[in-house]
Every structure is written in C-alpha cells, then in structure tokens.
Amino acid sequence: MTSAMTEEELLEIEKLCEAATAGPWRPFLEGRDHQSGSSFIRTGGDDIEMTGAKEADYDFIAGARQTVPRLLEEVRRLRAQRAGGSER
C-alpha cells in the first residue's frame, strides 16, 4: 500500500495547475472533431499541438486541466471532513 500524499505534494500539484494556461482545455481531433488540419488542444491561450499522441492522450491531457484542480479540492475537503474541520 502506498502512503498518503503529503500537503507539500498537493501544493506542488496546485502550483503546476496555477502555472498552466487557464482552462478550459478541449481536444480537437482530426477525423473526430473536425475534418481537416491537425489535431490539437484548444486552451485559453495558444493551442497545443503534439506528435505521436493517441486520441486518448489528447483527451486525457485536455481533461486534466479541468479535473486536477477539482481533485485537489476534493482531497482537501475530505481530509478536513475526516479531521472534523470545516469544508474548504
């Protein structure tokens, strides 16, 4: 069994989220979401284009921009609840 993430680890993940381009991010895959051009991830800034990525990779990376901050909030909420503190 692995040990629980420390608050320091959560803070590092939070810093990564805050430093990334604002969301939401959305994948646009050639042949699925549009018919010509390249596959890319639309962000709140410049689009991200990758080589060698599968469709699932685009979906995962784009989805992580929205999901990881929510997961951090949920971990902290549950920890506060377990400790008998207030919800964050």
C-alpha positions in Angstrom: 0.0 0.0 0.0 1.3 3.4 -0.9 1.4 6.3 1.7 -1.0 9.2 1.5 0.1 12.3 -0.4 1.5 15.0 1.8 0.2 18.5 1.8 3.5 19.5 0.2 2.9 17.2 -2.7 -0.6 18.6 -3.1 0.9 22.1 -3.1 3.3 21.2 -5.8 0.5 19.9 -8.0 -1.5 23.0 -7.2 1.5 25.2 -8.4 1.6 23.2 -11.6 -2.1 23.9 -12.2 -1.8 27.6 -11.4 1.2 28.0 -13.8 -0.5 26.3 -16.7 -2.6 28.2 -19.3 -6.1 28.9 -18.0 -8.8 26.5 -19.0 -11.0 25.1 -20.1 -8.9 23.0 -22.5 -10.6 21.0 -25.2 -9.2 18.4 -27.6 -9.9 18.8 -31.3 -9.0 15.7 -33.2 -8.8 15.4 -36.9 -11.4 13.0 -38.2 -13.4 13.0 -34.9 -14.0 16.7 -34.1 -13.1 18.3 -37.4 -12.2 17.1 -40.9 -9.1 18.9 -42.0 -5.9 20.2 -40.4 -4.1 18.7 -37.4 -5.2 17.5 -34.1 -4.7 20.0 -31.2 -5.8 21.0 -27.8 -7.5 24.4 -27.6 -6.6 26.3 -24.4 -7.3 29.7 -23.1 -4.1 30.8 -24.8 -2.1 29.2 -27.6 -3.3 25.9 -28.9 -1.2 22.8 -28.1 -0.1 20.5 -31.0 1.6 17.2 -30.3 3.2 14.5 -32.4 2.9 10.8 -31.6 -0.1 11.2 -29.3 -3.1 8.9 -29.5 -6.7 10.3 -29.3 -6.9 9.1 -25.7 -3.7 11.2 -24.9 -5.3 14.4 -26.2 -8.5 13.7 -24.2 -6.5 12.9 -21.0 -4.3 16.0 -21.2 -7.1 18.3 -22.1 -9.4 16.8 -19.4 -6.6 17.0 -16.7 -6.7 20.8 -16.9 -10.2 20.8 -15.6 -10.1 17.7 -13.4 -6.8 18.0 -11.4 -7.8 21.3 -9.7 -11.2 19.7 -8.8 -9.4 16.6 -7.4 -7.2 18.7 -5.2 -10.3 20.5 -3.8 -12.0 17.1 -3.2 -8.9 15.7 -1.4 -8.7 18.7 0.9 -12.4 18.7 1.5 -12.4 15.0 2.5 -9.3 15.5 4.7 -10.9 18.4 6.5 -14.1 16.4 6.9 -12.2 13.4 8.3 -10.3 15.7 10.7 -13.6 17.2 11.9 -12.8 20.6 10.5 -14.8 22.7 8.2 -15.1 22.1 4.5 -12.7 24.2 2.3 
